Amino acid sequence: MTLEEIKRRWNEVLDELLRIDRILWLAFFDGRLAEFSDGILTLDFRDSSKFAVEHDYSAMRKEERIREVSRIAQNILGTPITIVIK
């Protein structure tokens, strides 16, 4: 799977996050899909600083939550994915 393929289907992942946990969805919806290599998907949240302070959901991007999003992405996209945050 390529980064472009993941980008085309990323809304499916976000839709599932919204269905199961709105706060988790809020924490990840503004991540830019920056890179995908060897099963590692890098999300870049540097642009999220353009939002008001109230939009800082970095606390929700803890390791266990990142693993949860990785599992959801893997289930939907059908390929092993480990998400890392840039």
The first five atom37 places (N, CA, C, CB, O) and aatype in JSON, in Angstrom:
{
  "aatype": [12, 16, 10, 6, 6, 9, 11, 1, 1, 17, 2, 6, 19, 10, 3, 6, 10, 10, 1, 9, 3, 1, 9, 10, 17, 10, 0, 13, 13, 3, 7, 1, 10, 0, 6, 13, 15, 3, 7, 9, 10, 16, 10, 3, 13, 1, 3, 15, 15, 11, 13, 0, 19, 6, 8, 3, 18, 15, 0, 12, 1, 11, 6, 6, 1, 9, 1, 6, 19, 15, 1, 9, 0, 5, 2, 9, 10, 7, 16, 14, 9, 16, 9, 19, 9, 11],
  "atom_mask": [
    [1, 1, 1, 1, 1],
    [1, 1, 1, 1, 1],
    [1, 1, 1, 1, 1],
    [1, 1, 1, 1, 1],
    [1, 1, 1, 1, 1],
    [1, 1, 1, 1, 1],
    [1, 1, 1, 1, 1],
    [1, 1, 1, 1, 1],
    [1, 1, 1, 1, 1],
    [1, 1, 1, 1, 1],
    [1, 1, 1, 1, 1],
    [1, 1, 1, 1, 1],
    [1, 1, 1, 1, 1],
    [1, 1, 1, 1, 1],
    [1, 1, 1, 1, 1],
    [1, 1, 1, 1, 1],
    [1, 1, 1, 1, 1],
    [1, 1, 1, 1, 1],
    [1, 1, 1, 1, 1],
    [1, 1, 1, 1, 1],
    [1, 1, 1, 1, 1],
    [1, 1, 1, 1, 1],
    [1, 1, 1, 1, 1],
    [1, 1, 1, 1, 1],
    [1, 1, 1, 1, 1],
    [1, 1, 1, 1, 1],
    [1, 1, 1, 1, 1],
    [1, 1, 1, 1, 1],
    [1, 1, 1, 1, 1],
    [1, 1, 1, 1, 1],
    [1, 1, 1, 0, 1],
    [1, 1, 1, 1, 1],
    [1, 1, 1, 1, 1],
    [1, 1, 1, 1, 1],
    [1, 1, 1, 1, 1],
    [1, 1, 1, 1, 1],
    [1, 1, 1, 1, 1],
    [1, 1, 1, 1, 1],
    [1, 1, 1, 0, 1],
    [1, 1, 1, 1, 1],
    [1, 1, 1, 1, 1],
    [1, 1, 1, 1, 1],
    [1, 1, 1, 1, 1],
    [1, 1, 1, 1, 1],
    [1, 1, 1, 1, 1],
    [1, 1, 1, 1, 1],
    [1, 1, 1, 1, 1],
    [1, 1, 1, 1, 1],
    [1, 1, 1, 1, 1],
    [1, 1, 1, 1, 1],
    [1, 1, 1, 1, 1],
    [1, 1, 1, 1, 1],
    [1, 1, 1, 1, 1],
    [1, 1, 1, 1, 1],
    [1, 1, 1, 1, 1],
    [1, 1, 1, 1, 1],
    [1, 1, 1, 1, 1],
    [1, 1, 1, 1, 1],
    [1, 1, 1, 1, 1],
    [1, 1, 1, 1, 1],
    [1, 1, 1, 1, 1],
    [1, 1, 1, 1, 1],
    [1, 1, 1, 1, 1],
    [1, 1, 1, 1, 1],
    [1, 1, 1, 1, 1],
    [1, 1, 1, 1, 1],
    [1, 1, 1, 1, 1],
    [1, 1, 1, 1, 1],
    [1, 1, 1, 1, 1],
    [1, 1, 1, 1, 1],
    [1, 1, 1, 1, 1],
    [1, 1, 1, 1, 1],
    [1, 1, 1, 1, 1],
    [1, 1, 1, 1, 1],
    [1, 1, 1, 1, 1],
    [1, 1, 1, 1, 1],
    [1, 1, 1, 1, 1],
    [1, 1, 1, 0, 1],
    [1, 1, 1, 1, 1],
    [1, 1, 1, 1, 1],
    [1, 1, 1, 1, 1],
    [1, 1, 1, 1, 1],
    [1, 1, 1, 1, 1],
    [1, 1, 1, 1, 1],
    [1, 1, 1, 1, 1],
    [1, 1, 1, 1, 1]
  ],
  "atom_positions": [
    [[0.85, -1.17, 0.0], [0.0, 0.0, 0.0], [0.9, 1.23, 0.0], [-0.97, 0.0, 1.23], [1.96, 1.24, 0.62]],
    [[0.46, 2.27, -0.7], [1.22, 3.51, -0.79], [0.56, 4.6, 0.06], [1.35, 3.97, -2.26], [-0.58, 4.46, 0.49]],
    [[1.29, 5.67, 0.28], [0.75, 6.8, 1.01], [-0.47, 7.36, 0.29], [1.82, 7.89, 1.19], [-1.45, 7.73, 0.94]],
    [[-0.43, 7.43, -1.02], [-1.56, 7.96, -1.78], [-2.8, 7.08, -1.61], [-1.2, 8.06, -3.26], [-3.92, 7.6, -1.51]],
    [[-2.61, 5.78, -1.57], [-3.75, 4.87, -1.35], [-4.34, 5.09, 0.05], [-3.32, 3.4, -1.52], [-5.56, 5.1, 0.22]],
    [[-3.47, 5.26, 1.03], [-3.95, 5.51, 2.39], [-4.7, 6.83, 2.44], [-2.78, 5.52, 3.4], [-5.77, 6.92, 3.06]],
    [[-4.17, 7.87, 1.8], [-4.84, 9.17, 1.79], [-6.24, 9.07, 1.19], [-4.01, 10.19, 1.01], [-7.18, 9.69, 1.68]],
    [[-6.36, 8.3, 0.13], [-7.68, 8.15, -0.51], [-8.7, 7.49, 0.42], [-7.55, 7.33, -1.8], [-9.9, 7.74, 0.3]],
    [[-8.23, 6.66, 1.33], [-9.14, 5.92, 2.2], [-9.13, 6.4, 3.65], [-8.8, 4.46, 2.16], [-9.84, 5.83, 4.48]],
    [[-8.35, 7.42, 3.96], [-8.2, 7.86, 5.34], [-9.52, 8.3, 5.97], [-7.21, 8.99, 5.41], [-9.72, 8.14, 7.17]],
    [[-10.42, 8.85, 5.17], [-11.72, 9.26, 5.73], [-12.49, 8.07, 6.29], [-12.56, 9.95, 4.66], [-13.29, 8.24, 7.22]],
    [[-12.27, 6.89, 5.76], [-12.9, 5.69, 6.31], [-12.4, 5.45, 7.74], [-12.61, 4.45, 5.43], [-13.18, 5.09, 8.63]],
    [[-11.12, 5.66, 7.94], [-10.53, 5.51, 9.28], [-11.12, 6.57, 10.21], [-8.97, 5.62, 9.23], [-11.53, 6.27, 11.33]],
    [[-11.15, 7.81, 9.74], [-11.7, 8.89, 10.56], [-13.18, 8.67, 10.87], [-11.51, 10.24, 9.86], [-13.63, 8.96, 11.98]],
    [[-13.93, 8.17, 9.91], [-15.35, 7.88, 10.15], [-15.52, 6.84, 11.26], [-16.02, 7.38, 8.86], [-16.42, 6.96, 12.09]],
    [[-14.66, 5.83, 11.26], [-14.73, 4.8, 12.3], [-14.34, 5.39, 13.67], [-13.81, 3.61, 11.95], [-14.96, 5.06, 14.68]],
    [[-13.32, 6.25, 13.68], [-12.95, 6.91, 14.94], [-14.12, 7.72, 15.47], [-11.72, 7.81, 14.74], [-14.41, 7.68, 16.66]],
    [[-14.78, 8.46, 14.6], [-15.93, 9.27, 15.01], [-17.04, 8.39, 15.56], [-16.44, 10.1, 13.83], [-17.71, 8.75, 16.54]],
    [[-17.24, 7.23, 14.94], [-18.29, 6.32, 15.38], [-18.02, 5.77, 16.78], [-18.42, 5.16, 14.39], [-18.95, 5.62, 17.57]],
    [[-16.76, 5.48, 17.08], [-16.47, 4.84, 18.37], [-16.06, 5.81, 19.48], [-15.39, 3.82, 18.18], [-16.27, 5.52, 20.65]],
    [[-15.47, 6.98, 19.11], [-14.97, 7.87, 20.15], [-14.74, 9.26, 19.56], [-13.66, 7.32, 20.77], [-13.72, 9.51, 18.91]],
    [[-15.68, 10.14, 19.78], [-15.61, 11.48, 19.18], [-14.36, 12.26, 19.62], [-16.86, 12.28, 19.53], [-13.78, 13.0, 18.83]],
    [[-13.96, 12.11, 20.86], [-12.77, 12.81, 21.34], [-11.52, 12.28, 20.64], [-12.63, 12.66, 22.88], [-10.64, 13.06, 20.27]],
    [[-11.45, 10.98, 20.45], [-10.32, 10.4, 19.72], [-10.31, 10.92, 18.28], [-10.39, 8.85, 19.74], [-9.25, 11.24, 17.74]],
    [[-11.48, 11.0, 17.67], [-11.58, 11.56, 16.32], [-11.07, 13.0, 16.3], [-13.05, 11.5, 15.81], [-10.31, 13.38, 15.41]],
    [[-11.49, 13.8, 17.28], [-11.03, 15.19, 17.35], [-9.5, 15.27, 17.48], [-11.69, 15.91, 18.53], [-8.87, 16.17, 16.94]],
    [[-8.93, 14.32, 18.2], [-7.49, 14.33, 18.42], [-6.7, 13.97, 17.17], [-7.14, 13.37, 19.53], [-5.53, 14.33, 17.06]],
    [[-7.33, 13.28, 16.22], [-6.59, 12.79, 15.06], [-7.05, 13.35, 13.72], [-6.68, 11.31, 15.01], [-6.36, 13.16, 12.72]],
    [[-8.18, 14.03, 13.66], [-8.7, 14.44, 12.36], [-7.83, 15.47, 11.65], [-10.07, 14.99, 12.53], [-7.88, 15.57, 10.43]],
    [[-7.04, 16.24, 12.39], [-6.23, 17.28, 11.74], [-4.79, 16.86, 11.49], [-6.25, 18.52, 12.59], [-3.95, 17.69, 11.13]],
    [[-4.5, 15.58, 11.67], [-3.16, 15.09, 11.37], [-2.95, 14.95, 9.87], [0.0, 0.0, 0.0], [-3.78, 14.37, 9.18]],
    [[-1.84, 15.47, 9.39], [-1.51, 15.34, 7.97], [-0.77, 14.02, 7.78], [-0.65, 16.55, 7.47], [0.18, 13.72, 8.51]],
    [[-1.2, 13.24, 6.81], [-0.52, 11.99, 6.51], [0.78, 12.34, 5.78], [-1.43, 11.03, 5.64], [0.76, 12.69, 4.6]],
    [[1.88, 12.25, 6.5], [3.15, 12.78, 5.98], [3.98, 11.75, 5.23], [3.95, 13.32, 7.11], [4.6, 12.07, 4.21]],
    [[3.99, 10.5, 5.72], [4.88, 9.51, 5.12], [4.38, 8.11, 5.47], [6.35, 9.71, 5.62], [3.8, 7.88, 6.53]],
    [[4.62, 7.16, 4.54], [4.32, 5.76, 4.81], [5.46, 4.93, 4.23], [2.94, 5.33, 4.21], [5.7, 4.94, 3.03]],
    [[6.14, 4.2, 5.11], [7.27, 3.39, 4.69], [7.42, 2.21, 5.64], [8.58, 4.22, 4.63], [7.39, 2.38, 6.86]],
    [[7.57, 1.02, 5.08], [7.77, -0.2, 5.88], [6.7, -0.38, 6.95], [9.13, -0.17, 6.53], [6.99, -0.82, 8.06]],
    [[5.45, -0.03, 6.62], [4.34, -0.21, 7.54], [4.19, 0.88, 8.58], [0.0, 0.0, 0.0], [3.32, 0.79, 9.45]],
    [[5.02, 1.91, 8.51], [4.95, 3.0, 9.49], [4.34, 4.22, 8.82], [6.37, 3.34, 10.06], [4.86, 4.74, 7.83]],
    [[3.22, 4.66, 9.37], [2.51, 5.84, 8.88], [2.81, 7.0, 9.83], [0.97, 5.58, 8.77], [2.5, 6.94, 11.02]],
    [[3.42, 8.05, 9.29], [3.76, 9.22, 10.09], [2.68, 10.27, 9.93], [5.14, 9.78, 9.68], [2.36, 10.69, 8.82]],
    [[2.13, 10.7, 11.07], [1.15, 11.78, 11.08], [1.84, 13.03, 11.6], [-0.09, 11.42, 11.96], [2.55, 13.0, 12.61]],
    [[1.62, 14.13, 10.9], [2.23, 15.41, 11.25], [1.15, 16.34, 11.77], [2.98, 16.03, 10.03], [0.19, 16.64, 11.06]],
    [[1.3, 16.79, 13.01], [0.31, 17.67, 13.63], [0.81, 19.1, 13.78], [-0.08, 17.12, 14.99], [0.21, 19.89, 14.51]],
    [[1.88, 19.44, 13.12], [2.42, 20.8, 13.27], [1.43, 21.86, 12.83], [3.7, 20.94, 12.47], [1.4, 22.95, 13.42]],
    [[0.61, 21.6, 11.83], [-0.39, 22.58, 11.38], [-1.51, 22.77, 12.38], [-0.96, 22.16, 10.05], [-2.21, 23.78, 12.32]],
    [[-1.71, 21.83, 13.28], [-2.81, 21.95, 14.24], [-2.62, 23.13, 15.18], [-2.94, 20.66, 15.05], [-3.56, 23.57, 15.84]],
    [[-1.4, 23.65, 15.24], [-1.16, 24.82, 16.1], [-1.83, 26.07, 15.56], [0.33, 25.06, 16.25], [-1.91, 27.08, 16.26]],
    [[-2.31, 26.03, 14.33], [-3.0, 27.19, 13.76], [-4.38, 27.37, 14.39], [-3.13, 27.05, 12.24], [-4.98, 28.44, 14.29]],
    [[-4.88, 26.33, 15.04], [-6.18, 26.4, 15.7], [-6.03, 27.07, 17.06], [-6.8, 24.99, 15.84], [-4.93, 27.24, 17.57]],
    [[-7.14, 27.43, 17.63], [-7.14, 28.03, 18.96], [-6.6, 27.03, 19.98], [-8.56, 28.49, 19.37], [-6.6, 25.83, 19.74]],
    [[-6.15, 27.53, 21.09], [-5.58, 26.68, 22.14], [-6.55, 25.59, 22.55], [-5.19, 27.52, 23.35], [-6.14, 24.48, 22.87]],
    [[-7.84, 25.91, 22.54], [-8.84, 24.92, 22.95], [-8.81, 23.67, 22.07], [-10.22, 25.53, 22.92], [-9.41, 22.65, 22.43]],
    [[-8.14, 23.74, 20.94], [-8.09, 22.61, 20.02], [-6.91, 21.7, 20.28], [-8.04, 23.11, 18.59], [-6.67, 20.77, 19.51]],
    [[-6.17, 21.93, 21.33], [-5.0, 21.11, 21.62], [-5.42, 19.78, 22.23], [-4.04, 21.87, 22.56], [-5.74, 19.7, 23.42]],
    [[-5.42, 18.75, 21.42], [-5.79, 17.41, 21.87], [-4.57, 16.51, 21.99], [-6.81, 16.78, 20.9], [-4.69, 15.28, 21.93]],
    [[-3.41, 17.11, 22.15], [-2.19, 16.3, 22.21], [-2.23, 15.29, 23.35], [-0.98, 17.21, 22.37], [-1.61, 14.23, 23.25]],
    [[-2.94, 15.59, 24.42], [-3.05, 14.64, 25.54], [-3.75, 13.35, 25.12], [-3.8, 15.28, 26.71], [-3.51, 12.29, 25.69]],
    [[-4.61, 13.44, 24.11], [-5.31, 12.25, 23.61], [-4.43, 11.43, 22.66], [-6.6, 12.65, 22.89], [-4.8, 10.33, 22.26]],
    [[-3.28, 11.97, 22.31], [-2.39, 11.27, 21.38], [-1.31, 10.49, 22.14], [-1.73, 12.26, 20.41], [-0.17, 10.41, 21.7]],
    [[-1.69, 9.92, 23.26], [-0.78, 9.1, 24.05], [-0.6, 7.75, 23.35], [-1.31, 8.91, 25.5], [-1.38, 7.37, 22.47]],
    [[0.43, 7.05, 23.77], [0.84, 5.81, 23.11], [-0.31, 4.8, 22.96], [1.97, 5.16, 23.88], [-0.49, 4.22, 21.89]],
    [[-1.09, 4.59, 24.02], [-2.16, 3.59, 23.93], [-3.24, 4.03, 22.93], [-2.79, 3.35, 25.31], [-3.84, 3.18, 22.26]],
    [[-3.49, 5.32, 22.83], [-4.49, 5.83, 21.88], [-3.96, 5.73, 20.45], [-4.87, 7.29, 22.21], [-4.71, 5.45, 19.51]],
    [[-2.66, 5.97, 20.28], [-2.05, 5.84, 18.96], [-2.13, 4.39, 18.5], [-0.58, 6.33, 18.98], [-2.42, 4.12, 17.34]],
    [[-1.87, 3.46, 19.41], [-1.98, 2.03, 19.06], [-3.41, 1.67, 18.68], [-1.52, 1.15, 20.24], [-3.63, 0.88, 17.77]],
    [[-4.38, 2.26, 19.37], [-5.79, 2.01, 19.05], [-6.12, 2.49, 17.64], [-6.7, 2.71, 20.08], [-6.78, 1.79, 16.87]],
    [[-5.65, 3.68, 17.29], [-5.89, 4.21, 15.95], [-5.15, 3.35, 14.91], [-5.43, 5.69, 15.85], [-5.68, 3.12, 13.82]],
    [[-3.96, 2.89, 15.24], [-3.22, 2.01, 14.34], [-4.01, 0.73, 14.06], [-1.84, 1.66, 14.93], [-4.08, 0.28, 12.92]],
    [[-4.59, 0.14, 15.1], [-5.39, -1.09, 14.92], [-6.61, -0.82, 14.03], [-5.86, -1.63, 16.3], [-6.93, -1.61, 13.15]],
    [[-7.27, 0.31, 14.26], [-8.45, 0.65, 13.45], [-8.03, 0.84, 12.0], [-9.14, 1.93, 13.99], [-8.69, 0.34, 11.09]],
    [[-6.95, 1.58, 11.77], [-6.47, 1.81, 10.41], [-6.1, 0.48, 9.74], [-5.26, 2.76, 10.41], [-6.41, 0.26, 8.57]],
    [[-5.44, -0.38, 10.48], [-5.04, -1.68, 9.94], [-6.26, -2.51, 9.56], [-4.18, -2.44, 10.97], [-6.28, -3.14, 8.5]],
    [[-7.27, -2.52, 10.4], [-8.49, -3.28, 10.11], [-9.19, -2.75, 8.86], [-9.45, -3.24, 11.3], [-9.65, -3.53, 8.03]],
    [[-9.27, -1.45, 8.72], [-9.98, -0.85, 7.6], [-9.18, -0.97, 6.31], [-10.3, 0.61, 7.88], [-9.73, -1.29, 5.26]],
    [[-7.89, -0.7, 6.39], [-7.07, -0.67, 5.19], [-6.51, -2.05, 4.8], [-5.93, 0.3, 5.38], [-6.04, -2.24, 3.68]],
    [[-6.56, -2.99, 5.74], [-6.14, -4.35, 5.43], [-4.64, -4.52, 5.25], [0.0, 0.0, 0.0], [-4.2, -5.42, 4.53]],
    [[-3.86, -3.67, 5.89], [-2.41, -3.8, 5.84], [-1.83, -3.42, 7.19], [-1.81, -2.9, 4.71], [-2.39, -2.57, 7.88]],
    [[-0.72, -4.03, 7.57], [-0.12, -3.68, 8.85], [0.31, -2.21, 8.87], [1.1, -4.59, 9.14], [1.0, -1.74, 7.96]],
    [[-0.13, -1.49, 9.9], [0.2, -0.07, 10.03], [0.54, 0.24, 11.48], [-0.99, 0.82, 9.54], [-0.18, -0.15, 12.4]],
    [[1.63, 0.92, 11.65], [2.01, 1.48, 12.95], [2.05, 2.99, 12.76], [3.41, 0.91, 13.47], [2.77, 3.5, 11.9]],
    [[1.28, 3.7, 13.55], [1.25, 5.16, 13.44], [2.26, 5.76, 14.39], [-0.17, 5.7, 13.75], [2.37, 5.37, 15.55]],
    [[3.01, 6.72, 13.87], [3.9, 7.52, 14.69], [3.53, 8.99, 14.48], [5.41, 7.25, 14.33], [3.01, 9.37, 13.44]],
    [[3.81, 9.79, 15.5], [3.46, 11.21, 15.48], [4.72, 12.03, 15.28], [2.74, 11.64, 16.79], [5.74, 11.81, 15.94]],
    [[4.64, 12.96, 14.37], [5.77, 13.86, 14.11], [5.52, 15.18, 14.81], [5.97, 14.08, 12.58], [6.34, 16.09, 14.72]]
  ]
}
